Amino acid sequence: MSEELANIRSSIEALGMDFQFMGRIKTNMNGIEREIELLEYDHAQFGYVAGHEYYHEEIKYLQETYQSKIIEANGDGGFYY
């Protein structure tokens, strides 16, 4: 199992939900091939596609870029999303 899939599996298991790992499948979209985990939960199957990290980076960028305006708008320095 690739290191990326091992990290994904660890993240999913950390949720503490009753996911069953059914296997891995390869997908190809717009010339990009990737291997994803096939999961089952509550009798429904789905593929987990990594991508959440992008949103964490985007939120961090927005926070750093607009922090002074956020502080001014909130009046307490909190960052809400």
Backbone as JSON Lines, residues from 0, in Angstrom:
{"i":0,"aa":"M","n":[0.86,-1.17,0.0],"ca":[0.0,0.0,0.0],"c":[0.91,1.23,0.0]}
{"i":1,"aa":"S","n":[0.57,2.21,-0.82],"ca":[1.39,3.41,-0.89],"c":[1.29,4.2,0.42]}
{"i":2,"aa":"E","n":[2.28,5.05,0.64],"ca":[2.29,5.85,1.86],"c":[1.08,6.78,1.91]}
{"i":3,"aa":"E","n":[0.71,7.34,0.75],"ca":[-0.46,8.22,0.69],"c":[-1.73,7.48,1.11]}
{"i":4,"aa":"L","n":[-1.93,6.26,0.59],"ca":[-3.11,5.49,0.96],"c":[-3.07,5.08,2.42]}
{"i":5,"aa":"A","n":[-1.89,4.79,2.93],"ca":[-1.76,4.46,4.35],"c":[-2.15,5.65,5.22]}
{"i":6,"aa":"N","n":[-1.75,6.84,4.81],"ca":[-2.13,8.05,5.56],"c":[-3.63,8.29,5.49]}
{"i":7,"aa":"I","n":[-4.22,8.07,4.32],"ca":[-5.67,8.23,4.17],"c":[-6.4,7.23,5.07]}
{"i":8,"aa":"R","n":[-5.95,5.99,5.05],"ca":[-6.58,4.96,5.87],"c":[-6.49,5.32,7.35]}
{"i":9,"aa":"S","n":[-5.34,5.8,7.79],"ca":[-5.18,6.21,9.19],"c":[-6.14,7.34,9.55]}
{"i":10,"aa":"S","n":[-6.29,8.31,8.64],"ca":[-7.2,9.43,8.89],"c":[-8.65,8.96,9.0]}
{"i":11,"aa":"I","n":[-9.03,8.04,8.13],"ca":[-10.4,7.52,8.14],"c":[-10.64,6.71,9.41]}
{"i":12,"aa":"E","n":[-9.69,5.87,9.78],"ca":[-9.84,5.06,10.99],"c":[-9.92,5.94,12.24]}
{"i":13,"aa":"A","n":[-9.23,7.09,12.23],"ca":[-9.24,8.0,13.38],"c":[-10.62,8.61,13.62]}
{"i":14,"aa":"L","n":[-11.49,8.57,12.63],"ca":[-12.84,9.1,12.8],"c":[-13.66,8.27,13.77]}
{"i":15,"aa":"G","n":[-13.26,7.02,13.97],"ca":[-13.96,6.15,14.91],"c":[-15.3,5.64,14.4]}
{"i":16,"aa":"M","n":[-15.52,5.7,13.1],"ca":[-16.76,5.21,12.52],"c":[-16.53,3.81,11.97]}
{"i":17,"aa":"D","n":[-17.58,3.09,11.74],"ca":[-17.5,1.69,11.34],"c":[-17.33,1.55,9.82]}
{"i":18,"aa":"F","n":[-16.24,2.12,9.28],"ca":[-15.95,1.97,7.86],"c":[-15.33,0.61,7.61]}
{"i":19,"aa":"Q","n":[-15.72,-0.02,6.53],"ca":[-15.1,-1.26,6.1],"c":[-14.29,-0.95,4.85]}
{"i":20,"aa":"F","n":[-13.02,-1.32,4.84],"ca":[-12.17,-1.11,3.68],"c":[-12.36,-2.28,2.73]}
{"i":21,"aa":"M","n":[-12.91,-1.98,1.55],"ca":[-13.25,-3.03,0.59],"c":[-12.11,-3.3,-0.4]}
{"i":22,"aa":"G","n":[-11.2,-2.36,-0.53],"ca":[-10.09,-2.55,-1.45],"c":[-9.68,-1.22,-2.06]}
{"i":23,"aa":"R","n":[-8.81,-1.32,-3.05],"ca":[-8.36,-0.13,-3.75],"c":[-8.77,-0.22,-5.21]}
{"i":24,"aa":"I","n":[-9.07,0.93,-5.78],"ca":[-9.4,0.97,-7.2],"c":[-8.6,2.09,-7.85]}
{"i":25,"aa":"K","n":[-8.34,1.95,-9.15],"ca":[-7.65,2.99,-9.89],"c":[-8.67,3.75,-10.71]}
{"i":26,"aa":"T","n":[-8.52,5.07,-10.7],"ca":[-9.4,5.92,-11.49],"c":[-8.54,6.74,-12.44]}
{"i":27,"aa":"N","n":[-9.16,7.2,-13.5],"ca":[-8.47,8.02,-14.46],"c":[-9.45,9.07,-14.96]}
{"i":28,"aa":"M","n":[-9.13,10.35,-14.68],"ca":[-9.99,11.43,-15.11],"c":[-9.11,12.55,-15.65]}
{"i":29,"aa":"N","n":[-9.42,12.99,-16.84],"ca":[-8.66,14.07,-17.48],"c":[-7.17,13.76,-17.52]}
{"i":30,"aa":"G","n":[-6.83,12.5,-17.76],"ca":[-5.43,12.1,-17.87],"c":[-4.71,11.95,-16.55]}
{"i":31,"aa":"I","n":[-5.41,12.12,-15.43],"ca":[-4.8,11.97,-14.11],"c":[-5.25,10.64,-13.53]}
{"i":32,"aa":"E","n":[-4.28,9.77,-13.29],"ca":[-4.6,8.46,-12.71],"c":[-4.24,8.48,-11.24]}
{"i":33,"aa":"R","n":[-5.15,7.95,-10.42],"ca":[-4.88,7.84,-8.99],"c":[-5.52,6.58,-8.45]}
{"i":34,"aa":"E","n":[-4.98,6.14,-7.32],"ca":[-5.49,4.97,-6.64],"c":[-6.25,5.47,-5.42]}
{"i":35,"aa":"I","n":[-7.47,4.98,-5.23],"ca":[-8.29,5.43,-4.1],"c":[-8.79,4.23,-3.31]}
{"i":36,"aa":"E","n":[-9.18,4.51,-2.08],"ca":[-9.75,3.47,-1.21],"c":[-11.23,3.32,-1.49]}
{"i":37,"aa":"L","n":[-11.68,2.09,-1.62],"ca":[-13.1,1.79,-1.74],"c":[-13.59,1.41,-0.34]}
{"i":38,"aa":"L","n":[-14.59,2.13,0.15],"ca":[-15.09,1.95,1.5],"c":[-16.55,1.54,1.49]}
{"i":39,"aa":"E","n":[-16.98,0.94,2.58],"ca":[-18.39,0.66,2.78],"c":[-18.78,1.16,4.15]}
{"i":40,"aa":"Y","n":[-19.92,1.84,4.21],"ca":[-20.45,2.33,5.47],"c":[-21.96,2.26,5.4]}
{"i":41,"aa":"D","n":[-22.54,1.63,6.37],"ca":[-24.0,1.52,6.45],"c":[-24.58,0.98,5.15]}
{"i":42,"aa":"H","n":[-23.97,-0.06,4.61],"ca":[-24.4,-0.77,3.4],"c":[-24.29,0.07,2.13]}
{"i":43,"aa":"A","n":[-23.53,1.15,2.16],"ca":[-23.31,1.97,0.97],"c":[-21.81,1.99,0.67]}
{"i":44,"aa":"Q","n":[-21.45,1.84,-0.59],"ca":[-20.06,1.87,-0.99],"c":[-19.73,3.2,-1.63]}
{"i":45,"aa":"F","n":[-18.51,3.66,-1.37],"ca":[-18.04,4.89,-1.99],"c":[-16.53,4.89,-2.02]}
{"i":46,"aa":"G","n":[-15.97,5.71,-2.87],"ca":[-14.52,5.85,-2.97],"c":[-14.09,7.12,-2.29]}
{"i":47,"aa":"Y","n":[-13.04,7.02,-1.5],"ca":[-12.5,8.2,-0.83],"c":[-11.44,8.81,-1.73]}
{"i":48,"aa":"V","n":[-11.64,10.06,-2.09],"ca":[-10.68,10.77,-2.93],"c":[-10.03,11.85,-2.08]}
{"i":49,"aa":"A","n":[-8.73,11.78,-1.95],"ca":[-8.01,12.79,-1.17],"c":[-8.16,14.15,-1.83]}
{"i":50,"aa":"G","n":[-8.14,15.18,-1.05],"ca":[-8.26,16.52,-1.59],"c":[-8.55,17.53,-0.52]}
{"i":51,"aa":"H","n":[-8.88,17.07,0.66],"ca":[-9.23,17.96,1.76],"c":[-8.06,18.88,2.12]}
{"i":52,"aa":"E","n":[-6.84,18.38,1.97],"ca":[-5.65,19.18,2.32],"c":[-5.65,20.52,1.6]}
{"i":53,"aa":"Y","n":[-6.14,20.53,0.38],"ca":[-6.19,21.78,-0.39],"c":[-6.99,22.83,0.37]}
{"i":54,"aa":"Y","n":[-8.11,22.44,0.92],"ca":[-8.96,23.39,1.61],"c":[-8.3,23.92,2.88]}
{"i":55,"aa":"H","n":[-7.55,23.09,3.59],"ca":[-6.83,23.56,4.76],"c":[-5.81,24.63,4.35]}
{"i":56,"aa":"E","n":[-5.11,24.37,3.26],"ca":[-4.13,25.34,2.78],"c":[-4.8,26.62,2.32]}
{"i":57,"aa":"E","n":[-5.94,26.5,1.66],"ca":[-6.67,27.67,1.18],"c":[-7.18,28.51,2.37]}
{"i":58,"aa":"I","n":[-7.71,27.87,3.39],"ca":[-8.18,28.58,4.58],"c":[-7.01,29.3,5.25]}
{"i":59,"aa":"K","n":[-5.88,28.62,5.36],"ca":[-4.7,29.23,5.97],"c":[-4.27,30.46,5.17]}
{"i":60,"aa":"Y","n":[-4.24,30.35,3.85],"ca":[-3.88,31.48,3.0],"c":[-4.85,32.64,3.2]}
{"i":61,"aa":"L","n":[-6.13,32.36,3.18],"ca":[-7.13,33.42,3.35],"c":[-7.01,34.08,4.71]}
{"i":62,"aa":"Q","n":[-6.79,33.27,5.73],"ca":[-6.65,33.82,7.08],"c":[-5.45,34.76,7.16]}
{"i":63,"aa":"E","n":[-4.32,34.32,6.62],"ca":[-3.13,35.16,6.65],"c":[-3.31,36.42,5.83]}
{"i":64,"aa":"T","n":[-3.97,36.3,4.7],"ca":[-4.14,37.43,3.79],"c":[-5.11,38.47,4.34]}
{"i":65,"aa":"Y","n":[-6.18,38.01,4.98],"ca":[-7.24,38.92,5.4],"c":[-7.37,39.07,6.91]}
{"i":66,"aa":"Q","n":[-6.37,38.64,7.67],"ca":[-6.48,38.65,9.13],"c":[-6.84,40.02,9.7]}
{"i":67,"aa":"S","n":[-6.22,41.08,9.21],"ca":[-6.51,42.41,9.76],"c":[-7.96,42.81,9.51]}
{"i":68,"aa":"K","n":[-8.5,42.48,8.35],"ca":[-9.9,42.79,8.06],"c":[-10.85,41.93,8.9]}
{"i":69,"aa":"I","n":[-10.45,40.69,9.15],"ca":[-11.25,39.79,9.98],"c":[-11.32,40.33,11.4]}
{"i":70,"aa":"I","n":[-10.18,40.76,11.92],"ca":[-10.13,41.31,13.28],"c":[-11.02,42.55,13.37]}
{"i":71,"aa":"E","n":[-10.9,43.41,12.37],"ca":[-11.71,44.63,12.35],"c":[-13.21,44.3,12.3]}
{"i":72,"aa":"A","n":[-13.59,43.35,11.48],"ca":[-15.01,42.99,11.33],"c":[-15.55,42.31,12.58]}
{"i":73,"aa":"N","n":[-14.78,41.41,13.18],"ca":[-15.24,40.66,14.35],"c":[-15.1,41.44,15.64]}
{"i":74,"aa":"G","n":[-14.13,42.32,15.67],"ca":[-13.89,43.1,16.87],"c":[-13.2,42.32,17.98]}
{"i":75,"aa":"D","n":[-13.0,41.03,17.81],"ca":[-12.37,40.23,18.87],"c":[-11.18,39.42,18.38]}
{"i":76,"aa":"G","n":[-10.85,39.54,17.11],"ca":[-9.7,38.83,16.58],"c":[-9.95,37.4,16.23]}
{"i":77,"aa":"G","n":[-11.17,36.92,16.37],"ca":[-11.48,35.52,16.04],"c":[-11.57,35.3,14.55]}
{"i":78,"aa":"F","n":[-11.3,34.11,14.15],"ca":[-11.42,33.73,12.73],"c":[-12.54,32.71,12.63]}
{"i":79,"aa":"Y","n":[-13.59,33.07,11.93],"ca":[-14.75,32.19,11.83],"c":[-14.94,31.71,10.41]}
{"i":80,"aa":"Y","n":[-15.23,30.43,10.24],"ca":[-15.56,29.87,8.93],"c":[-16.43,28.67,9.1]}
